[in-house]
Amino acid sequence: MLLKLIIVLIIVFISALFIVRNIVRFLKTSDYFKIKDIMLSEGNIVDLSYLKGENIFTVDLEKESLDIAQRYPEYRKVGLIKVLPNRIFVNFTKRRPVGLVKLYRYFYVDEEAVLFNAPPQLENKELPVILGLETKIFGPQAGMEYNIKELTVALNIIKELNFNKAFKDYKIKKIDVADLSNTAFFMLVPLPISDYTKGQTVTVSKPISKGQAITGIKELEIRLDIGEIKDKINIFAGLITQVKNEWGNIKYIDLRFKEPVIKLNDAK
């Protein structure tokens, strides 16, 4: 009786193995499961037509995701999803640039310190430009993460300024991290027309109409060290209400000391 049971189980096992093997063969060879459509998330123009005709069960989605991410470093994450029987959905998460790094050309940089390609011509640099990394980053490659101290400091400054509501109406123009003991960022601050008479070089912030007060913009330098950046930015935020009407008289603000130092323009 036991022998008959063993024989039956062996026959069942062999039959099941044969059936599974044929099912797998069918799934891997049937035209029904060959990829016909590649669906991309909205706004992406990446060419993935080379996947068409491949079997949906044999495509290595993890390998393809990594390969696509390497070829298109402007995307932070690439996710491939199988949609049976014959479609692949590709979801792209774009990197969000928080600044521009000036090297032999401009690169975008995101909050993870990853460089990626920026347009060759940047007429309007709306993002802060990070300076002083020419001797720190050699042979920059798009898609690479650069965990260097100078870049980390610059990104922290951008993060804290963007987070602090006191600066929501101010624009960061550039950050110089060539010398970390003398780090400086430059912010655009508004100036009234009266400051023209004080020797200030300003630009008109927007077109004016008849009877409207004329204002200009000044690039103000703020110096700080790399320790306790958040605290230094908060100190600067507290100063704004006290000095915002005197921007035209201020040459720079130095936050490297226990008490902030406000350097005034040299008297003429």
C-alpha positions in Angstrom: 0.0 0.0 0.0 2.8 2.4 0.9 4.7 1.5 -2.3 1.6 2.3 -4.4 1.2 5.6 -2.6 4.8 6.5 -3.3 4.5 5.5 -7.0 1.3 7.7 -7.3 3.0 10.7 -5.7 6.0 10.3 -8.0 3.7 10.2 -11.1 1.8 13.2 -9.8 5.0 15.1 -9.2 6.4 14.3 -12.6 3.1 15.3 -14.3 3.0 18.5 -12.4 6.6 19.3 -13.3 5.9 18.6 -16.9 2.8 20.8 -16.9 4.7 23.7 -15.1 7.6 23.4 -17.5 5.3 23.6 -20.5 3.4 26.6 -19.0 6.7 28.4 -18.4 7.8 27.6 -21.9 4.5 29.0 -23.3 4.8 32.2 -21.2 8.3 32.8 -22.4 7.8 32.0 -26.1 4.2 33.1 -26.8 3.7 36.2 -29.0 0.8 37.0 -26.7 3.3 38.1 -24.0 5.7 40.0 -26.2 5.9 43.7 -25.2 3.9 45.8 -27.6 3.5 49.1 -25.8 5.8 51.2 -23.6 3.7 53.7 -21.5 5.7 56.6 -20.1 4.7 58.9 -17.3 3.6 62.3 -18.6 6.2 64.7 -19.9 9.0 62.2 -20.6 10.6 61.7 -24.0 13.0 58.8 -23.2 13.2 56.3 -26.1 12.6 52.8 -24.7 11.4 51.3 -28.0 14.2 48.7 -27.8 12.1 46.8 -25.2 9.3 46.2 -27.7 9.3 42.6 -28.9 10.9 41.3 -25.7 9.1 38.8 -23.5 7.4 40.5 -20.6 8.4 37.7 -18.2 12.1 37.6 -19.2 12.8 41.4 -19.0 14.9 42.2 -15.9 13.1 45.3 -14.7 15.7 46.1 -12.0 18.6 45.9 -14.5 16.6 48.1 -17.0 15.8 50.6 -14.3 19.5 51.0 -13.3 20.5 51.2 -17.0 18.0 53.9 -17.8 18.9 55.9 -14.7 22.6 55.8 -15.8 21.8 57.0 -19.3 19.4 59.7 -18.1 20.9 61.2 -14.9 18.4 64.0 -14.8 16.0 61.4 -13.3 16.3 60.6 -9.7 14.3 57.4 -9.9 13.1 55.2 -12.7 10.4 52.5 -12.0 9.3 49.9 -14.5 6.0 48.0 -13.9 4.7 45.0 -15.9 1.2 45.4 -17.1 0.0 42.0 -18.4 -0.1 40.7 -20.9 2.1 42.9 -23.1 2.7 46.4 -21.8 5.4 48.1 -19.6 4.6 51.3 -17.6 7.7 53.5 -16.9 7.4 56.1 -14.1 10.1 58.7 -13.9 10.9 60.9 -10.9 12.9 64.0 -12.1 15.7 65.4 -10.0 14.8 68.9 -8.7 17.7 71.3 -9.0 18.3 73.5 -6.0 21.4 75.3 -7.4 23.9 75.6 -10.3 27.5 74.5 -9.8 30.0 76.5 -11.9 32.8 74.4 -13.2 34.1 74.3 -16.8 30.4 74.7 -17.5 27.3 74.8 -15.4 25.8 71.8 -13.8 22.5 71.5 -11.9 22.8 70.0 -8.4 20.0 68.6 -6.3 19.7 68.3 -2.6 21.5 64.9 -2.6 24.6 66.5 -4.1 24.1 64.8 -7.4 25.3 66.8 -10.5 23.2 66.6 -13.7 23.2 68.4 -17.0 22.0 72.0 -17.3 21.1 73.7 -20.6 24.2 75.0 -22.4 22.9 78.6 -22.3 21.5 79.9 -19.1 20.3 83.4 -19.8 18.3 83.7 -16.6 20.0 82.0 -13.6 17.0 81.7 -11.3 18.9 79.3 -9.1 21.8 80.3 -6.8 25.2 79.7 -8.4 27.7 77.8 -6.3 31.3 79.0 -6.9 34.7 77.8 -5.7 34.5 74.1 -6.6 36.9 74.2 -9.6 39.7 72.7 -7.6 37.5 70.3 -5.7 35.6 68.5 -8.5 37.7 67.2 -11.4 36.2 65.6 -14.5 32.6 66.1 -13.3 30.1 63.4 -14.5 26.4 63.9 -14.7 24.6 61.5 -12.4 27.5 61.3 -9.9 27.0 62.2 -6.2 29.8 64.5 -4.8 30.0 64.3 -1.1 32.6 67.0 -0.6 32.5 69.4 2.3 32.3 72.6 0.3 29.3 71.4 -1.7 27.6 70.2 1.4 28.0 73.6 3.1 26.6 75.4 0.0 23.6 73.0 -0.1 23.0 73.5 3.7 23.0 77.3 3.2 20.4 77.0 0.4 18.3 74.6 2.4 18.2 76.9 5.5 17.5 80.1 3.5 14.7 78.4 1.6 13.2 76.9 4.8 13.3 80.2 6.7 10.1 82.3 5.9 12.0 85.5 6.5 13.7 85.1 3.1 10.7 84.2 1.0 10.8 87.6 -0.8 14.6 87.5 -1.3 16.6 85.7 -3.9 20.0 84.0 -3.3 22.3 85.1 -6.2 25.4 83.0 -5.5 27.4 81.2 -2.8 31.2 81.2 -2.7 32.8 78.2 -0.9 36.3 78.5 -2.2 37.5 79.2 1.3 35.4 77.6 4.0 36.8 80.0 6.7 35.4 82.9 4.7 32.3 81.4 3.1 29.9 84.0 1.7 26.5 84.1 0.0 25.1 87.0 -1.9 21.5 88.0 -1.7 19.5 90.4 -3.8 17.9 93.1 -1.6 15.6 96.0 -2.7 16.8 99.6 -2.7 14.9 102.8 -3.0 15.9 105.3 -5.7 17.4 107.6 -3.0 20.3 105.2 -2.8 21.5 106.2 -6.3 22.8 109.4 -4.7 24.9 107.3 -2.3 26.9 105.7 -5.0 25.0 102.5 -5.1 24.9 100.5 -8.3 21.4 99.2 -8.6 19.1 97.8 -11.3 15.5 98.5 -11.7 13.6 95.6 -10.3 10.5 95.9 -12.6 9.0 98.3 -15.2 7.5 101.4 -13.5 4.4 103.4 -14.4 3.9 107.1 -14.0 3.8 108.2 -10.4 5.2 104.9 -9.1 8.1 104.9 -6.7 11.3 103.5 -8.4 13.2 100.7 -6.6 16.3 98.9 -7.5 18.2 95.8 -6.5 21.5 95.4 -4.7 23.7 92.3 -4.3 24.5 92.1 -0.6 27.3 90.0 0.7 26.8 87.9 3.9 29.8 86.2 5.4 29.7 83.2 7.7 31.7 80.2 8.8 30.6 76.6 8.4 29.7 75.9 12.0 26.1 76.1 13.1 24.8 77.3 9.7 21.2 77.1 10.8 21.8 79.3 13.8 23.7 81.8 11.7 20.9 82.0 9.2 18.4 82.5 12.0 20.5 85.4 13.4 20.5 87.0 9.9 16.8 86.6 9.7 16.4 88.5 12.9 18.5 91.3 11.5 16.4 91.9 8.5 13.6 93.8 10.2 16.2 96.1 11.8 18.3 96.9 8.7 16.0 96.3 5.7 15.6 100.1 5.3 19.3 100.6 5.4 20.4 98.1 2.7 21.9 100.9 0.7 24.3 101.9 3.5 25.6 98.3 4.1 28.6 96.9 2.4 28.4 93.4 3.9 27.2 91.6 7.0 29.6 89.2 8.8 28.1 86.4 10.9 31.3 84.7 11.8 31.5 86.3 15.3 29.5 86.0 18.4 27.7 89.1 17.5 27.0 90.0 13.9 29.1 92.7 12.4 27.5 95.1 9.9 30.1 96.8 7.7 28.9 100.1 6.3 30.0 101.6 3.0 33.1 103.7 3.1 32.3 107.4 3.4 33.1 109.4 0.3 
